[in-house]
Amino acid sequence: MTQDNLQWTPVCAATDILPDTGVCALVDGVHVAIFSVGHEQALFAIDNIDPKAGASVLSRGLVGSLGERIVVASPLYKNHFDLRSGECLEAPEHSVRAHAVRVQEGRVLVALA
């Protein structure tokens, strides 16, 4: 499926997400964490529920990098989640879904995976 065929949901203004932070949005009943990374404000979206804790907290984690990977560290158990793929680096069985995200007319849009 191409990005044009996805069902896009507007979640916030692009300026609502400060660089290197995340916000949480409810998209079709799914808690999604959306992150803006670096000065270029690259956007990433993953599930917001920490699979180990069952809490909706990943949007509040610390954004950084491990090698070439851009990650968020869960504020609860400190597991690192790759923002491109949703993979949990310490425990792949705890990986989350990564979602498509883009900006259109100043609004952040998310399409669930």
Number of C-alpha atoms within 10 A of each C-alpha: 5 5 11 7 8 13 12 17 16 16 18 18 14 18 12 13 18 15 17 18 19 26 21 21 19 12 16 10 7 12 18 28 26 29 28 22 21 14 9 8 15 13 22 23 29 30 26 27 19 21 15 14 11 9 11 16 20 31 27 19 24 17 24 18 14 11 7 6 15 17 25 27 20 23 15 14 10 13 20 27 29 23 28 17 18 22 20 21 16 12 12 11 11 15 22 20 16 23 20 18 22 18 14 11 8 11 16 21 22 25 19 19 12
